[in-house]
Amino acid sequence: MRKFDVITFGSATWDIFVSAEKRRVFKSKKFLTGRGVCFGLGSKADLEDINFSTGGGATNTAATFSSQGFAVAYCGAVGDDLAGQEIVERLNKLKINTDFVKIAAKAPTNHSLVINAGSDRTILVYKGASEELGRKDIPWGKLDAKWIYIAPLSGRQAGLTENIVNFARVNGISVALNPGNFQLKLKNIKRIISKVDVLILNKEEASILTGLDYKEEKKIFRAIDKMCPGIAIMTKGALGAVISDGVYLYKAGVLKTKVVDRTGAGDSFASGFVSGLLKNGDTVSAIELAMANSSACLSQRGAKEGLLKKNDQFKKVRISKRKL
């Protein structure tokens, strides 16, 4: 009997949400996304609302696992500051084990400033203490779990990815990997992917990994299936997700919901999917739970709000299935 169902690895952040809904949205090619919100340099700008929450891929996914009734632990680092203390306290309230959290003395806790304006948001990110977690800080002998979930690891921490995956393989632990840009640039990323059970990418990450246009889904999944022996997922935001198990290609749209905040939508989908596998081991039911959990998260402000609980009833998304 394993002590934990899931142990998550990745960042923990203190999120500050501010509302600037009255700000005008400008269209310009000078912005990467073609749209932007401007504030006068040297001026004061009134905000309509402010909220505080915890974020970071590893703690967001841990919140879903806990809500689904699984025994979950988080392994990562926070700063020796008020934000770090608050994160640990809130994780404990969510029944997420924090015994594997490092308190970093040399760097402040990660922070994110989420500016909501118009129908979208901009996130300003400070990466601090999370990158202080080193190989020697991980209590390898205590990592007793059915699954390990690896969220995006940045900076020096990205180099831990293969160490964690190798440990899991030796000890019979299943691995879900949601790599960020730092990990996708690792020279050994294809070797790492060949050892994971579930690979979760958004369309941009899938394109970076394969060098193919994200619209060429069949080609992308053929390329990824050669790398990954397990289940590969490509999320497409408002267009849903495409999933391959190496034999079939599954497509799912999104459930209709009033979108309040997009923060954490990807994390709630990924952790919902792994939760579905833990419950039933079935790809279709895992997709259904993933989509419903993501939709529930979108309806609330904050990455850990609105998440489905263990016995919640939910609407099931329509899924198409065809051979690769």
Phi and psi in degrees as a GROMACS rama.xvg file:
@    title "Ramachandran Plot"
@    xaxis  label "Phi"
@    yaxis  label "Psi"
@TYPE xy
-73.7482  146.274  ARG-2
-68.9269  -40.8327  LYS-3
-119.782  150.294  PHE-4
-79.1998  -41.8266  ASP-5
-142.178  140.075  VAL-6
-119.618  128.263  ILE-7
-103.68  143.981  THR-8
-122.237  139.333  PHE-9
148.441  -162.257  GLY-10
-84.937  157.619  SER-11
-127.617  128.961  ALA-12
-128.463  156.127  THR-13
-99.3578  114.593  TRP-14
-98.9034  132.37  ASP-15
-114.82  117.143  ILE-16
-101.092  125.289  PHE-17
-124.155  145.027  VAL-18
-106.429  123.235  SER-19
-125.256  46.8649  ALA-20
-61.0289  -27.2581  GLU-21
-81.7694  -4.63531  LYS-22
-73.0295  139.364  ARG-23
-75.6568  136.958  ARG-24
-94.2043  123.113  VAL-25
-98.0017  140.716  PHE-26
-99.3266  124.589  LYS-27
-161.218  142.006  SER-28
-71.1773  -10.9758  LYS-29
-69.8298  -21.6136  LYS-30
-90.7655  141.217  PHE-31
-56.7589  -38.2013  LEU-32
-93.08  -1.79814  THR-33
87.2602  -4.77532  GLY-34
-139.02  151.208  ARG-35
-156.291  164.457  GLY-36
-121.841  133.145  VAL-37
-112.844  145.314  CYS-38
-124.275  138.684  PHE-39
-67.953  125.696  GLY-40
-64.7377  128.587  LEU-41
85.2797  2.29273  GLY-42
-107.652  172.301  SER-43
-102.184  142.129  LYS-44
-127.158  123.643  ALA-45
-76.2997  141.67  ASP-46
-113.951  147.483  LEU-47
-83.1174  -25.5542  GLU-48
-159.172  157.406  ASP-49
-148.125  137.846  ILE-50
-141.362  157.137  ASN-51
-124.814  141.566  PHE-52
-155.233  176.447  SER-53
-106.019  148.036  THR-54
-142.055  -160.387  GLY-55
100.175  133.389  GLY-56
-53.6749  -39.6545  GLY-57
-73.755  -37.29  ALA-58
-79.539  -31.9757  THR-59
-62.7358  -46.4272  ASN-60
-68.2944  -36.2931  THR-61
-59.9543  -34.5065  ALA-62
-64.1158  -40.3432  ALA-63
-64.2449  -47.376  THR-64
-58.47  -40.8808  PHE-65
-67.0907  -43.4994  SER-66
-61.129  -30.3031  SER-67
-84.1646  4.43225  GLN-68
90.1553  11.0783  GLY-69
-90.6835  151.583  PHE-70
-80.1262  118.393  ALA-71
-133.962  145.801  VAL-72
-129.22  151.861  ALA-73
-113.795  132.674  TYR-74
-118.501  116.306  CYS-75
-175.978  -164.885  GLY-76
-134.617  142.299  ALA-77
-128.264  165.097  VAL-78
-80.6537  164.092  GLY-79
-85.9318  68.1653  ASP-80
-148.15  178.388  ASP-81
-62.734  -39.7812  LEU-82
-62.5518  -42.494  ALA-83
-62.917  -42.656  GLY-84
-62.0481  -41.839  GLN-85
-65.3134  -39.8277  GLU-86
-61.3805  -48.3259  ILE-87
-61.4018  -42.737  VAL-88
-61.8917  -42.2139  GLU-89
-70.8276  -34.9862  ARG-90
-64.1827  -42.0549  LEU-91
-62.1846  -37.9317  ASN-92
-64.8288  -29.3332  LYS-93
-84.8198  6.26381  LEU-94
63.4163  36.9097  LYS-95
-102.527  122.075  ILE-96
-66.0465  131.473  ASN-97
-116.182  19.248  THR-98
-63.511  -23.441  ASP-99
-98.8747  15.9285  PHE-100
-87.9144  127.961  VAL-101
-90.6994  134.362  LYS-102
-95.6646  108.176  ILE-103
-86.8407  126.469  ALA-104
-86.1027  -20.2422  ALA-105
-93.8567  -9.74037  LYS-106
-144.365  144.203  ALA-107
-69.8409  162.595  PRO-108
-60.8387  146.365  THR-109
-58.2442  141.686  ASN-110
-129.877  148.454  HIS-111
-132.343  135.258  SER-112
-109.894  112.234  LEU-113
-100.765  113.134  VAL-114
-101.87  108.556  ILE-115
-89.0345  124.231  ASN-116
-149.377  134.103  ALA-117
64.7043  -135  GLY-118
-99.9259  9.4693  SER-119
-142.664  -173.999  ASP-120
-143.648  157.642  ARG-121
-118.216  138.391  THR-122
-117.607  122.374  ILE-123
-96.9326  125.482  LEU-124
-118.955  133.111  VAL-125
-115.493  118.297  TYR-126
-98.9829  112.681  LYS-127
-122.429  -98.9297  GLY-128
-62.2044  -28.359  ALA-129
-57.4885  -31.1805  SER-130
-80.8845  -0.265566  GLU-131
-86.693  -6.49741  GLU-132
-75.8482  116.947  LEU-133
-109.143  173.332  GLY-134
-57.4382  -39.231  ARG-135
-70.9742  -15.4897  LYS-136
-85.3535  -10.1968  ASP-137
-89.231  122.732  ILE-138
-80.4332  75.2063  PRO-139
-51.9994  -39.7791  TRP-140
-67.8494  -13.1385  GLY-141
-105.85  0.974821  LYS-142
-82.9609  75.068  LEU-143
-103.868  99.7941  ASP-144
-149.211  161.809  ALA-145
-79.2446  -39.2802  LYS-146
-131.598  150.388  TRP-147
-119.994  130.167  ILE-148
-110.7  120.983  TYR-149
-107.345  110.475  ILE-150
-82.4623  174.666  ALA-151
-52.9799  129.721  PRO-152
-115.117  127.764  LEU-153
-110.916  165.446  SER-154
58.5244  -140.932  GLY-155
-62.338  -27.8035  ARG-156
-64.9102  -25.5992  GLN-157
-58.5991  -30.757  ALA-158
-66.3332  -13.5612  GLY-159
-78.5968  -13.3263  LEU-160
-54.4236  -50.8231  THR-161
-69.3827  -33.2435  GLU-162
-57.9387  -44.7072  ASN-163
-67.9354  -44.2491  ILE-164
-63.2209  -43.8176  VAL-165
-62.4838  -41.7369  ASN-166
-59.1606  -44.2682  PHE-167
-62.2897  -43.8317  ALA-168
-63.1852  -42.5928  ARG-169
-64.5205  -31.3659  VAL-170
-104.068  13.8703  ASN-171
68.0808  32.0721  GLY-172
-104.557  131.549  ILE-173
-73.0149  150.205  SER-174
-127.062  130.578  VAL-175
-111.3  129.585  ALA-176
-122.795  125.238  LEU-177
-119.1  81.6841  ASN-178
-74.0354  141.942  PRO-179
-93.4051  -175.596  GLY-180
-60.0209  -38.3456  ASN-181
-61.4227  -42.8301  PHE-182
-70.1585  -37.2345  GLN-183
-65.0493  -21.0034  LEU-184
-90.7751  -3.19245  LYS-185
-64.6565  140.369  LEU-186
-63.6265  -27.9471  LYS-187
-100.163  18.3606  ASN-188
-62.4897  -37.7496  ILE-189
-68.5466  -34.9177  LYS-190
-66.5402  -39.6478  ARG-191
-62.4492  -47.7889  ILE-192
-61.4058  -30.0343  ILE-193
-67.5124  -9.17497  SER-194
-111.754  3.97062  LYS-195
-102.382  157.02  VAL-196
-92.911  -33.3506  ASP-197
-136.769  126.85  VAL-198
-115.522  123.705  LEU-199
-116.58  122.159  ILE-200
-134.137  150.048  LEU-201
-87.8767  176.109  ASN-202
-64.5016  -34.6317  LYS-203
-67.7294  -41.5947  GLU-204
-66.3921  -38.1842  GLU-205
-63.9589  -37.4122  ALA-206
-67.7324  -41.7721  SER-207
-63.0048  -44.4865  ILE-208
-64.0097  -41.887  LEU-209
-96.8546  -18.4426  THR-210
75.708  15.9365  GLY-211
-112.396  155.278  LEU-212
-63.7429  133.89  ASP-213
-63.4352  -16.7981  TYR-214
-74.0825  -20.202  LYS-215
-87.0761  70.0043  GLU-216
-61.2535  -44.5925  GLU-217
-60.3152  -45.2853  LYS-218
-65.5089  -41.4484  LYS-219
-59.7499  -46.976  ILE-220
-73.0552  -30.3256  PHE-221
-64.1715  -40.8113  ARG-222
-67.5284  -44.2816  ALA-223
-68.8911  -38.3487  ILE-224
-62.5103  -27.1098  ASP-225
-72.0243  -28.0223  LYS-226
-86.8627  -42.098  MET-227
-110.143  120.186  CYS-228
-77.1002  -13.8943  PRO-229
-97.8167  -145.792  GLY-230
-90.7632  132.39  ILE-231
-114.83  134.969  ALA-232
-124.94  134.461  ILE-233
-122.652  113.925  MET-234
-88.0449  146.883  THR-235
-129.152  31.726  LYS-236
61.3375  -127.848  GLY-237
-66.9799  -10.8104  ALA-238
-93.6189  1.97561  LEU-239
95.6062  -138.641  GLY-240
-153.199  156.241  ALA-241
-124.307  135.295  VAL-242
-131.155  136.958  ILE-243
-122.437  135.187  SER-244
-107.991  15.0078  ASP-245
92.9282  -19.0899  GLY-246
-118.55  -46.0589  VAL-247
-116.492  153.977  TYR-248
-112.485  121.967  LEU-249
-107.243  137.351  TYR-250
-124.089  135.079  LYS-251
-136.469  135.849  ALA-252
-83.8939  -165.389  GLY-253
-108.032  157.85  VAL-254
-83.7242  141.449  LEU-255
-68.5491  127.601  LYS-256
-155.798  154.19  THR-257
-78.6852  116.101  LYS-258
-82.5093  116.856  VAL-259
-96.8798  -39.6182  VAL-260
-156.945  128.956  ASP-261
-86.3517  -6.40968  ARG-262
-61.1151  126.234  THR-263
86.9556  1.88418  GLY-264
-62.0584  -42.3336  ALA-265
-66.685  -40.1836  GLY-266
-65.4974  -40.3162  ASP-267
-69.8241  -31.5251  SER-268
-67.2187  -51.4051  PHE-269
-60.576  -46.1621  ALA-270
-72.0587  -30.1551  SER-271
-65.3987  -38.5771  GLY-272
-64.5224  -49.3049  PHE-273
-63.6011  -36.1327  VAL-274
-61.1695  -40.9368  SER-275
-62.561  -39.7117  GLY-276
-65.4023  -40.529  LEU-277
-62.081  -35.9607  LEU-278
-77.5352  -48.4194  LYS-279
-123.723  -17.6764  ASN-280
67.5705  16.7686  GLY-281
-113.475  129.535  ASP-282
-63.5541  -44.2712  THR-283
-62.7815  -47.5669  VAL-284
-66.7029  -29.5564  SER-285
-67.2307  -40.7614  ALA-286
-63.9799  -42.6206  ILE-287
-59.9552  -45.7546  GLU-288
-67.8048  -39.0535  LEU-289
-60.5437  -47.7403  ALA-290
-66.0118  -41.4126  MET-291
-66.8451  -39.7658  ALA-292
-67.2791  -40.4963  ASN-293
-64.7213  -42.4338  SER-294
-61.648  -41.2313  SER-295
-64.2052  -38.8872  ALA-296
-66.2958  -40.5213  CYS-297
-61.8293  -25.6499  LEU-298
-81.0899  -5.34156  SER-299
-128.03  157.72  GLN-300
-87.3404  126.019  ARG-301
111.267  143.257  GLY-302
-72.4477  -16.158  ALA-303
-112.408  9.2317  LYS-304
-97.4339  147.549  GLU-305
78.4344  -2.43069  GLY-306
-60.6079  143.509  LEU-307
-67.3506  143.415  LEU-308
-97.6622  170.195  LYS-309
-48.6288  -48.4725  LYS-310
-105.986  14.5119  ASN-311
-65.4877  139.031  ASP-312
-84.928  145.901  GLN-313
-148.426  156.534  PHE-314
-74.3348  138.961  LYS-315
-98.4094  133.69  LYS-316
-76.9002  152.189  VAL-317
-78.6437  133.816  ARG-318
-126.114  129.708  ILE-319
-100.463  150.241  SER-320
-138.689  131.605  LYS-321
-150.012  159.733  ARG-322
-68.698  145.74  LYS-323
